[in-house]
Amino acid sequence: MSEYALRLDGVRVQRGSFELQVDLELPEGYIMGLVGPNGAGKTTTIRTILGMLTPASGTVEVLGQRLPAAAGLREQIGVVLDQASLVEQWRLSQVEAALAPFYRAWDRNSYADLLKRFGLSASARVGELSRGMTMKLQVAIALSHDARLLVLDEPTSGLDPVARDELTGILGEFLVSERHSVLFSTHITSDLEQVADQITFLHEGRVWFSGATDELRDAYRLVRTGPDGIDPAIIECHGLRRSPTTAEALVPSAEVGLLGSGAVVERPSLDQIVVHLASKEVVA
Amino acid sequence: MSGIALSEVRDGGLQGLSAAMRLDLWVLRPYVRQLGAFVAAMLVFGFFTGWGSNGLIIAAIYAAPLASYPFAASEKSRLETMYASLPVERPTLILSRYLVTTGIWVGLTAAFAALGLIGGLGGRTDDPQAWAMLLPLAALLYAVLVGIQLPVMYRYGYTSSRLFAYLPLLLVAAVIGFAGAVSPKLLEGFFVGWSALPSWFGWLVAVGLLAASYAVSVRTARLSG
């Protein structure tokens, strides 16, 4: 049995003029955040993992099976999207009636319990649900067929902080079992600060970083100096922003020693890393 | 190709096919009232005008555009990701769509045939030979109309190809109109020739057309569509 829930090796996907090149490994039992600005290739990566897009080259392994795999593999995958891919007129009881026959492991009691726990009425219609409730419904579906891998594509976009926090809690419970893994795509990186063990950072269709979250946060430092305190000719810096009085940039930790005295050095948040890595030099 | 597709369906098991057919019916469920009202209106119209055995042909003509409903419903509710994430092979989902669509045609044909047999107010009673000749012809007509429509829907989606719900019908009407305009004897000759053929011939060609159409759908359907 594979130790990886996901493994993309030398995967290249062409969609019109956009080309995605991605390598990543998600060990079983972990949450990986897939981050990057809009258009970075997050959804293309997810559609490739779900088998909706076929790579021009490279290999995709999901739960130890190389794609294209038998459809039965999808019994073990749960998908949560920012908008549910369900008929809006369906009642939540009808959602179960429509989907349960596909899954051997579907547990009716589990579905009923999860709806109750998430405050969802079985008689409510999909189209009447708020975004937060829709997200919970999709999680309930995924957990009712005992998915081992949850794939979440921008599940928190448009959610209020309370709903986002609830999702974090749900994912934490899901990961109590070591067999469970999560790929969580988002551009709201603050959602990942608490939960993601691994991060893959995509930018313009390329992987800029893929590895442990702490490793990424330790690899860089956020530096603030006077306006001339950071010289790109001497120090590798990302997203350099200059104003008449200050300069701010993301600098590799190993190069912090090259800065002059008076620089303020901080451990960056994921959000700051993504913003600086994805942005170009700005001079105000 | 169809051999490969059918082997994938077999591998997925009858459970997958049955689940996929039930899902298609669930997808159509919000449209049941609309479809029911349409069929009821047609039946009332047929009752007062008296179609007789021609109801078989009319059923095929009306059933064909209904085949686009699941595509329209899927597109409206963005179901492509749901279909892609279900643990069932794509050929099974496609076969299910063909079976459900054909089931709707069978249902309409039964209703219209019942009406034709009752007669209706302006009705006429056709001899059994007319029914025996028209039923396989209706099946062939349905197979042509749906056999062209479904692969196009699978390839290009409902929005881009909704005209194809009606285009094959217009094509058939144009061919009949053209033949009638060139020489009325052409059509008469066709019916005489058709009635001379064994009834299984029409069924065989209809099933063959649908099987070929299914193979094309499996081969050309967009993975994400």
Interface residues (C-beta under 8 A of the other chain):
Chain A: R47 L50 G51 M52 L53 T54 A70 A71 G72 L73 R74 E75 I77 V79 L81 Q83 S85 L86 V87 E88 Q89 W90 Q94 A97 A98 L99 P101 F102 Y103
Chain B: D11 G12 Q15 G16 S18 A19 A20 R22 L23 W26 V27 R29 P30 A73 S77 R78 L79 E80 T81 M82 A84 S85 L86 P87 V88 E89 T92 L223 S224
